[in-house]
Amino acid sequence: MTDHTAAGPSSAGRTVLAVVAWLWVLIPFLYGVYSLVLKIPALF
Amino acid sequence: MAGGFFDRSAIVAPPGWSRWLVPPAALAVHLGIGQAYAWSVLKTGLSQGLGLSGTATALPFQLAIVMLGLSAAIVGTTVERRGPRWAMAVSTACFAAGFLISAGGIALDQYWLVVVGYGGVGGIGLGIGYISPVSTLIKWFVDRPGMATGIAIMGFGGGALIASPVESALLGAFGRTPGGLASTFAVMGVAYAIFMSLGWLLIRVPPEGWRPPGAPAESEDPAQQGPAVSVSKAVRLPQFWFLWIVLCFNVTAGIGILERADGIFRDFFRTTTAEQQLAAAAAAFVAILSLANMLGRFVWSSTSDLVGRKNIYRVYLGLGALLYLAILTLGEGNKVIFLIASLLILSFYGAGFATVPAYLKDLFGTYQVGAIHGRLLTAWSAAGVLGPLIVNAIVDASDAEGPAKYTTSFIIMTGLLAVGFVANELIRPVDPKHYVSDAERAAPEGSAAAEERRQGASR
């Protein structure tokens, strides 16, 4: 994930930060998509 | 001290900072403010709980969209100068305060506070939040600007997917009474304040001169560095106004289907679908349109990085016009053609929003792209008036039954898309004589050098 410059001593912390940050937005987003997809079969 | 924390200079990324931490910061804000598209759930609750008319309960949303366009246009330059942390924090505070003021208004039986709170204060949060991450994302992903802004603006489309079931659950738990509604708004305000705060805590701007890995180093010669046009100059150039027409008419065409999606489906399939299945199928059609709107933002905007901005808008506008004609001529009772055409039109609608920041960057450079984007969003406000007007006024005035009701409005939409197509063809690269001076280019808005230059000029 780190593609900026050489990772410093806190690179492990930054990896954790990246995982938490992405989960923070992806979990509610995927919940929303899942709730939406459940409605679609009624169309067919 | 507080000012320092929110300043651009406080969020310059340290060595080792991954640019992939920027999209979740942008998504936290856009997924939050995207709740606006789920207003219909709260609208129904307000209508039932407070006994208000449809017109009255539509007011907070309508004002919010107007405020979105106005605040993005007016505050865009300040956002560019103060930086994304300041903008995201203001957006979070305004958006959450909008809910809390509304909760107070419901509890005190003062509905005007809901209009002013959600629509006025919350609407300012929408506008500032919408443009807040755009120029930062483009600077971090200068090699893939369409993909980067596509991720964020997909979040705006996806915000309603999260809010809609959550709002239904809260209204179910608290009840559709004034007390229950006030509690729902209060919980939403607190939840969004927490959720969106990831954005302003995490956002970082790249150090001056930073380039993505593998990208060629920026030329020392300003003439070779590409466009750099100020916002004051950009709005006086035809390129800006041609793009304004492109965005406005592309959005208007999308609203043509979105605005009456449920009714359109019922009218096209009333004769071929059993009455008891029609309501559920129409609701599913609205849901699948939301999915197309959201996915189009990411997929087509990312594709524009490969095929070019002008070419992708040729598809949105040219193919979009043909698809409208296909629905009119072949759509009745033909679910395959109807669905493919309407899903593509909605995906182009969403993609039009997501691709436009990268188009602006191509034309005017990254110099003040956030502020220029803010000005361009007035096209959205105009489309928000134009689209419903064309669809509702014409369809309601028609005596025809079934799909024939939509003939006139769909032909108008086709014509608007054709005009947008021509406007896109007329867009040419900006003449370098309009670029900012080399000194201004070397000291972009908000940088320490720009501050020094500003202070020097005032001495």
HADDOCK unambig.tbl for C-alpha pairs under 7 A between the chains (distance, minus, plus):
assign (segid A and resid 1 and name CA) (segid B and resid 18 and name CA) 6.44 0.50 0.50
assign (segid A and resid 1 and name CA) (segid B and resid 20 and name CA) 6.60 0.50 0.50
assign (segid A and resid 2 and name CA) (segid B and resid 16 and name CA) 6.67 0.50 0.50
assign (segid A and resid 2 and name CA) (segid B and resid 17 and name CA) 6.77 0.50 0.50
assign (segid A and resid 2 and name CA) (segid B and resid 18 and name CA) 4.52 0.50 0.50
assign (segid A and resid 3 and name CA) (segid B and resid 18 and name CA) 5.92 0.50 0.50
assign (segid A and resid 3 and name CA) (segid B and resid 213 and name CA) 6.44 0.50 0.50
assign (segid A and resid 4 and name CA) (segid B and resid 16 and name CA) 5.69 0.50 0.50
assign (segid A and resid 4 and name CA) (segid B and resid 17 and name CA) 6.21 0.50 0.50
assign (segid A and resid 4 and name CA) (segid B and resid 18 and name CA) 5.59 0.50 0.50
assign (segid A and resid 4 and name CA) (segid B and resid 19 and name CA) 6.80 0.50 0.50
assign (segid A and resid 4 and name CA) (segid B and resid 212 and name CA) 6.82 0.50 0.50
assign (segid A and resid 4 and name CA) (segid B and resid 213 and name CA) 6.53 0.50 0.50
assign (segid A and resid 5 and name CA) (segid B and resid 15 and name CA) 5.99 0.50 0.50
assign (segid A and resid 5 and name CA) (segid B and resid 16 and name CA) 4.94 0.50 0.50
assign (segid A and resid 6 and name CA) (segid B and resid 16 and name CA) 5.59 0.50 0.50
assign (segid A and resid 7 and name CA) (segid B and resid 16 and name CA) 4.51 0.50 0.50
assign (segid A and resid 8 and name CA) (segid B and resid 16 and name CA) 5.95 0.50 0.50
assign (segid A and resid 18 and name CA) (segid B and resid 21 and name CA) 5.91 0.50 0.50
assign (segid A and resid 21 and name CA) (segid B and resid 24 and name CA) 5.97 0.50 0.50
assign (segid A and resid 22 and name CA) (segid B and resid 24 and name CA) 5.63 0.50 0.50
assign (segid A and resid 25 and name CA) (segid B and resid 24 and name CA) 6.36 0.50 0.50
assign (segid A and resid 25 and name CA) (segid B and resid 27 and name CA) 6.59 0.50 0.50
assign (segid A and resid 25 and name CA) (segid B and resid 28 and name CA) 5.99 0.50 0.50
assign (segid A and resid 28 and name CA) (segid B and resid 162 and name CA) 6.21 0.50 0.50
assign (segid A and resid 29 and name CA) (segid B and resid 158 and name CA) 6.79 0.50 0.50
assign (segid A and resid 29 and name CA) (segid B and resid 162 and name CA) 6.17 0.50 0.50
assign (segid A and resid 31 and name CA) (segid B and resid 162 and name CA) 6.84 0.50 0.50
assign (segid A and resid 32 and name CA) (segid B and resid 161 and name CA) 4.43 0.50 0.50
assign (segid A and resid 32 and name CA) (segid B and resid 162 and name CA) 4.31 0.50 0.50
assign (segid A and resid 33 and name CA) (segid B and resid 161 and name CA) 6.29 0.50 0.50
assign (segid A and resid 36 and name CA) (segid B and resid 161 and name CA) 6.84 0.50 0.50
assign (segid A and resid 36 and name CA) (segid B and resid 287 and name CA) 6.10 0.50 0.50
assign (segid A and resid 39 and name CA) (segid B and resid 284 and name CA) 5.36 0.50 0.50
assign (segid A and resid 39 and name CA) (segid B and resid 287 and name CA) 6.90 0.50 0.50
assign (segid A and resid 40 and name CA) (segid B and resid 284 and name CA) 4.76 0.50 0.50
assign (segid A and resid 40 and name CA) (segid B and resid 287 and name CA) 6.75 0.50 0.50
assign (segid A and resid 40 and name CA) (segid B and resid 288 and name CA) 6.38 0.50 0.50
assign (segid A and resid 42 and name CA) (segid B and resid 280 and name CA) 5.87 0.50 0.50
assign (segid A and resid 42 and name CA) (segid B and resid 281 and name CA) 5.07 0.50 0.50
assign (segid A and resid 42 and name CA) (segid B and resid 284 and name CA) 5.95 0.50 0.50
assign (segid A and resid 43 and name CA) (segid B and resid 281 and name CA) 4.25 0.50 0.50
assign (segid A and resid 43 and name CA) (segid B and resid 284 and name CA) 5.40 0.50 0.50
assign (segid A and resid 43 and name CA) (segid B and resid 285 and name CA) 6.36 0.50 0.50
